[in-house]
Amino acid sequence: MEERVFGRSGQQASVVGLGTWQLGADWGDVDDKEALAVLEAAAETGVTFFDTADVYGDGRSEQTIAAFLRGRPDLQLLVATKMGRRVDQIPENYVLDNFRAWNDRSRRNLGVDRLDLVQLHCPPTPVYSTDEVFDALETLVAEERIAAYGVSVETCAEALTAIARPNVASVQIILNPFRMKPLAEVLPAAREAGVGIIARVPLASGLLSGKYTKDTVFAENDHRTFNRHGAAFDQGETFSGVDFETGVEAAGEFSALAPEGFTPTQLALRWIIQQPGVTSVIPGARSPEQARANAAAAALPELSAETLTAIRELYDRRIKDQVESRW
């Protein structure tokens, strides 16, 4: 599979990575055996980039990746984790002592001495403008606790603030055919600065797969039930912030745009891969079959100008007014 480089850190990631939130929690139940099978299937198809976080299953996702890697010492993978969401979301918690403690826990969970890439996990907005925060991250690099650092953001404004920091290696942001605002300023700024872009929530929490109807019911412990209106965390993380009924209708139109040989999911992933400035897209997978199908999007033909135009028209007509003013 094609690999792309985080310009500032020199690290490489497969253009389709694997997001592992669903292997920890908040997407219904995934047992350990199935989780390991998903990781194996992704690696077999050429995925070399796994994204996790210390809060996914309170460490379960990190521990599952560690268990997988112990059995596959031959693999050369870039594993990114995140920190900061296990405490109250106030800027005062983003200090060096806490960073060291969180870092120690993730290193134990992942079974490594040094973490490849650590991202601040959608912290309060003032954190991105606080020099002491980035001084603390530089200290972690100097202490060889981490090789590089980045941020995960909710808004385009946060992304642009982070990109202006000289040593931020990556920005993780929601980008998909139902969330196009980053195309205007964030991706061009990242390209110019050499900052990697990790595209998350690429399927709008599954909407873009075209599998849901207005009557679809999700498990009680699935964020698509309990966070639909932003009750637990930022609403934009669930269905990209799109109203579910609107999203289902728009997803039906989106599915009809898939060229021959593409599933709707692969259409969404291929659209993201083609955006200039994207380093890696990180769909989740709950089964080996999903992991393989996601990875296959990297080898599909580029989308035509006609298809790209039709996707943009759908976004402008059905989605744009719901999301662009908020994120």
C-alpha positions as CSV (number, residue, x, y, z in Angstrom):
1,M,0.0,0.0,0.0
2,E,1.1,3.6,-0.7
3,E,2.8,5.3,2.3
4,R,2.9,9.0,2.9
5,V,5.3,11.0,5.0
6,F,4.7,13.3,8.0
7,G,6.9,16.1,6.7
8,R,8.2,17.4,10.0
9,S,8.9,14.1,11.7
10,G,9.9,12.0,8.7
11,Q,7.6,9.2,9.9
12,Q,5.6,7.2,7.3
13,A,2.0,6.0,7.4
14,S,0.0,3.9,5.1
15,V,-2.5,6.0,3.2
16,V,-5.3,3.9,4.8
17,G,-4.7,3.3,8.5
18,L,-6.8,1.8,11.2
19,G,-8.7,3.6,13.8
20,T,-9.1,1.5,17.0
21,W,-11.7,3.4,19.1
22,Q,-14.2,0.6,18.3
23,L,-11.8,-2.0,19.7
24,G,-11.9,-0.3,23.1
25,A,-15.4,1.0,23.7
26,D,-18.4,3.1,22.7
27,W,-19.3,1.1,19.5
28,G,-21.1,-1.8,21.1
29,D,-19.2,-5.0,22.1
30,V,-16.1,-6.3,20.3
31,D,-14.4,-9.3,22.1
32,D,-10.7,-9.7,22.4
33,K,-10.4,-12.5,19.8
34,E,-12.3,-10.4,17.2
35,A,-10.3,-7.3,18.0
36,L,-7.0,-9.2,17.4
37,A,-8.4,-10.6,14.1
38,V,-9.2,-7.0,12.9
39,L,-5.6,-5.9,13.6
40,E,-4.2,-9.0,11.8
41,A,-6.4,-8.4,8.8
42,A,-5.4,-4.8,8.6
43,A,-1.7,-5.6,8.8
44,E,-2.1,-8.3,6.1
45,T,-3.5,-5.8,3.7
46,G,-0.6,-3.4,4.1
47,V,-1.9,-1.1,6.8
48,T,1.1,0.3,8.7
49,F,-0.5,3.0,10.8
50,F,-2.7,2.3,13.9
51,D,-4.4,5.1,15.8
52,T,-5.5,4.6,19.4
53,A,-6.0,6.6,22.6
54,D,-5.5,6.1,26.3
55,V,-9.2,6.7,26.9
56,Y,-10.5,4.0,24.4
57,G,-11.8,1.4,26.8
58,D,-9.7,3.1,29.5
59,G,-6.6,1.6,27.9
60,R,-8.1,-1.6,26.4
61,S,-7.4,-0.5,22.9
62,E,-3.7,0.2,23.6
63,Q,-3.4,-3.1,25.4
64,T,-5.0,-5.0,22.5
65,I,-2.5,-3.4,20.1
66,A,0.4,-4.4,22.4
67,A,-0.9,-8.0,22.6
68,F,-1.1,-8.1,18.8
69,L,2.4,-6.7,18.3
70,R,3.9,-9.1,20.8
71,G,2.9,-11.9,18.4
72,R,4.1,-10.1,15.3
73,P,7.6,-8.7,16.1
74,D,8.3,-8.7,12.3
75,L,5.9,-5.8,11.6
76,Q,7.0,-2.3,11.1
77,L,4.1,-0.2,12.3
78,L,3.6,3.4,13.3
79,V,1.3,3.5,16.4
80,A,-0.2,6.8,17.4
81,T,-1.9,7.3,20.7
82,K,-3.6,10.3,22.3
83,M,-3.8,11.7,25.8
84,G,-5.8,14.2,27.9
85,R,-9.4,12.9,27.9
86,R,-9.2,11.0,31.2
87,V,-9.4,14.2,33.3
88,D,-11.6,17.2,33.6
89,Q,-11.4,19.2,30.4
90,I,-9.8,22.4,31.8
91,P,-6.6,24.0,30.5
92,E,-5.0,23.7,33.9
93,N,-4.7,19.9,33.5
94,Y,-2.4,20.2,30.5
95,V,0.9,20.4,32.3
96,L,4.1,18.5,32.3
97,D,3.6,16.4,35.4
98,N,0.3,15.1,34.0
99,F,1.8,14.5,30.6
100,R,4.5,12.3,32.1
101,A,1.9,10.3,34.1
102,W,-0.3,9.8,31.1
103,N,2.8,9.0,29.0
104,D,4.0,6.4,31.5
105,R,0.6,4.7,31.4
106,S,0.4,4.6,27.6
107,R,3.9,3.2,27.4
108,R,3.0,0.5,29.8
109,N,-0.2,-0.3,28.0
110,L,1.6,-0.4,24.6
111,G,4.7,-2.2,26.0
112,V,7.2,0.2,24.6
113,D,9.9,2.6,26.0
114,R,9.1,5.3,23.5
115,L,5.8,6.2,21.9
116,D,5.9,6.8,18.1
117,L,3.4,9.7,18.0
118,V,1.4,11.2,20.9
119,Q,-1.5,13.5,20.1
120,L,-3.3,15.9,22.5
121,H,-6.8,14.5,22.4
122,C,-9.2,17.4,21.5
123,P,-8.2,19.5,24.5
124,P,-9.9,22.8,25.4
125,T,-9.3,25.4,22.8
126,P,-7.0,27.7,24.9
127,V,-4.5,24.8,25.1
128,Y,-3.5,25.2,21.5
129,S,-2.3,28.8,22.2
130,T,-0.4,28.0,25.4
131,D,3.4,28.0,25.0
132,E,3.9,26.0,28.2
133,V,1.9,23.1,26.8
134,F,4.2,22.8,23.8
135,D,7.3,23.3,25.9
136,A,6.1,20.3,27.9
137,L,5.7,18.2,24.8
138,E,9.2,19.2,23.7
139,T,10.4,17.9,27.1
140,L,8.8,14.5,26.4
141,V,10.7,14.4,23.2
142,A,14.0,15.4,24.9
143,E,13.4,12.7,27.5
144,E,12.9,10.1,24.7
145,R,9.4,9.3,26.0
146,I,7.9,10.1,22.6
147,A,9.4,10.4,19.1
148,A,6.9,13.1,17.9
149,Y,3.8,14.8,18.9
150,G,0.6,16.1,17.2
151,V,-2.9,17.2,18.1
152,S,-6.4,16.0,17.5
153,V,-8.8,18.9,17.0
154,E,-12.5,19.6,16.7
155,T,-12.5,22.8,14.7
156,C,-10.6,24.2,11.7
157,A,-9.5,27.2,13.8
158,E,-7.9,24.9,16.3
159,A,-6.1,23.1,13.5
160,L,-4.7,26.3,12.0
161,T,-3.4,27.4,15.4
162,A,-1.7,24.0,15.9
163,I,-0.2,24.1,12.4
164,A,1.5,27.4,13.2
165,R,3.4,25.7,16.0
166,P,6.9,24.8,14.6
167,N,7.2,21.2,15.8
168,V,3.7,19.8,15.6
169,A,4.1,16.7,13.4
170,S,0.4,16.0,12.7
171,V,-3.1,17.3,13.0
172,Q,-6.0,14.8,13.2
173,I,-9.3,16.3,12.1
174,I,-12.7,15.1,11.0
175,L,-12.7,15.0,7.2
176,N,-15.2,13.2,5.0
177,P,-17.7,13.9,2.2
178,F,-20.1,15.2,4.9
179,R,-17.4,17.4,6.5
180,M,-15.5,19.4,3.8
181,K,-14.6,22.6,5.6
182,P,-11.0,21.6,6.2
183,L,-10.4,21.6,2.4
184,A,-10.5,25.4,2.2
185,E,-7.7,26.4,4.6
186,V,-6.5,23.6,6.9
187,L,-5.2,21.2,4.2
188,P,-3.3,23.9,2.2
189,A,-1.7,25.2,5.4
190,A,-0.7,21.8,6.5
191,R,0.9,21.0,3.1
192,E,2.9,24.2,3.2
193,A,4.1,23.6,6.7
194,G,4.9,19.9,6.3
195,V,2.3,18.9,8.9
196,G,0.7,15.5,8.4
197,I,-3.1,15.3,8.2
198,I,-4.8,12.3,9.8
199,A,-8.5,12.2,8.6
200,R,-10.7,10.7,11.2
201,V,-14.5,9.8,11.3
202,P,-14.1,9.2,7.6
203,L,-17.5,7.5,7.3
204,A,-19.4,9.9,9.5
205,S,-19.9,7.2,12.1
206,G,-21.0,4.7,9.4
207,L,-23.5,7.0,7.7
208,L,-21.5,7.0,4.5
209,S,-21.6,3.2,4.3
210,G,-25.2,3.5,3.2
211,K,-26.3,0.7,5.5
212,Y,-28.5,2.6,7.9
213,T,-32.2,3.6,7.7
214,K,-34.1,6.0,9.8
215,D,-35.3,3.0,11.9
216,T,-31.8,1.7,12.6
217,V,-31.3,1.2,16.4
218,F,-27.7,1.2,17.9
219,A,-26.7,-0.5,21.1
220,E,-27.2,1.5,24.4
221,N,-23.4,1.6,24.9
222,D,-22.8,2.9,21.3
223,H,-22.0,6.6,21.0
224,R,-24.4,6.7,18.1
225,T,-27.1,6.3,20.7
226,F,-25.8,8.2,23.8
227,N,-23.9,11.0,22.1
228,R,-26.2,11.8,19.2
229,H,-26.9,15.3,20.6
230,G,-23.5,15.8,22.2
231,A,-24.4,14.6,25.7
232,A,-21.0,12.9,26.4
233,F,-18.5,14.7,24.2
234,D,-18.4,16.9,21.1
235,Q,-21.4,16.2,18.9
236,G,-19.3,16.5,15.8
237,E,-17.7,13.1,16.7
238,T,-21.0,11.4,16.1
239,F,-22.3,11.3,12.6
240,S,-19.9,14.3,11.9
241,G,-22.5,16.4,13.6
242,V,-25.1,15.8,11.0
243,D,-28.7,15.2,12.1
244,F,-29.3,11.4,11.8
245,E,-32.4,11.6,9.6
246,T,-30.8,14.1,7.2
247,G,-27.7,12.0,7.2
248,V,-29.5,8.8,6.2
249,E,-31.2,10.6,3.3
250,A,-28.0,12.2,2.1
251,A,-26.2,8.9,2.5
252,G,-28.7,7.3,0.1
253,E,-27.9,9.9,-2.5
254,F,-24.1,9.5,-1.8
255,S,-24.3,5.7,-2.3
256,A,-25.9,6.2,-5.7
257,L,-22.7,8.1,-6.8
258,A,-20.4,5.0,-6.3
259,P,-18.7,4.0,-9.5
260,E,-18.8,0.4,-10.7
261,G,-16.6,-1.7,-8.4
262,F,-16.8,0.7,-5.4
263,T,-18.8,0.2,-2.3
264,P,-20.2,3.5,-0.7
265,T,-17.6,3.0,2.1
266,Q,-14.8,2.8,-0.5
267,L,-16.1,5.8,-2.3
268,A,-15.9,7.9,0.9
269,L,-12.4,6.6,1.6
270,R,-11.2,7.1,-1.9
271,W,-12.6,10.7,-1.8
272,I,-10.5,11.4,1.3
273,I,-7.3,9.8,-0.1
274,Q,-7.5,12.1,-3.2
275,Q,-7.6,15.3,-1.2
276,P,-4.2,17.1,-1.5
277,G,-2.5,17.2,1.9
278,V,-4.1,14.1,3.5
279,T,-1.4,11.7,4.9
280,S,-3.6,8.9,6.2
281,V,-7.3,8.1,6.7
282,I,-8.2,6.0,9.7
283,P,-11.5,4.1,9.3
284,G,-12.4,1.8,12.1
285,A,-13.4,-1.8,11.5
286,R,-15.4,-4.2,13.7
287,S,-14.5,-7.3,11.6
288,P,-11.6,-8.6,9.5
289,E,-13.8,-8.3,6.4
290,Q,-14.4,-4.6,7.1
291,A,-10.7,-4.0,7.6
292,R,-9.8,-5.7,4.3
293,A,-12.5,-3.8,2.4
294,N,-11.3,-0.5,3.9
295,A,-7.7,-1.1,2.9
296,A,-8.8,-2.1,-0.6
297,A,-9.9,1.5,-1.2
298,A,-6.2,2.5,-1.5
299,A,-5.9,0.5,-4.7
300,L,-9.1,1.7,-6.4
301,P,-8.9,4.1,-9.4
302,E,-9.0,7.8,-8.8
303,L,-12.5,9.3,-8.8
304,S,-13.4,11.3,-11.9
305,A,-14.0,15.0,-11.9
306,E,-17.7,14.3,-12.6
307,T,-18.0,12.2,-9.4
308,L,-16.1,14.7,-7.3
309,T,-18.3,17.5,-8.5
310,A,-21.5,15.4,-7.7
311,I,-20.2,14.7,-4.2
312,R,-19.5,18.4,-3.6
313,E,-23.0,19.4,-4.9
314,L,-24.6,16.9,-2.5
315,Y,-22.6,18.4,0.4
316,D,-23.5,21.9,-0.5
317,R,-27.1,21.1,-0.9
318,R,-27.8,18.8,2.1
319,I,-25.0,19.1,4.7
320,K,-23.0,22.3,4.6
321,D,-25.4,24.5,6.5
322,Q,-25.6,22.0,9.4
323,V,-21.8,21.7,10.0
324,E,-19.7,24.6,8.7
325,S,-20.7,27.2,11.2
326,R,-19.8,24.9,14.1
327,W,-16.6,23.2,13.2
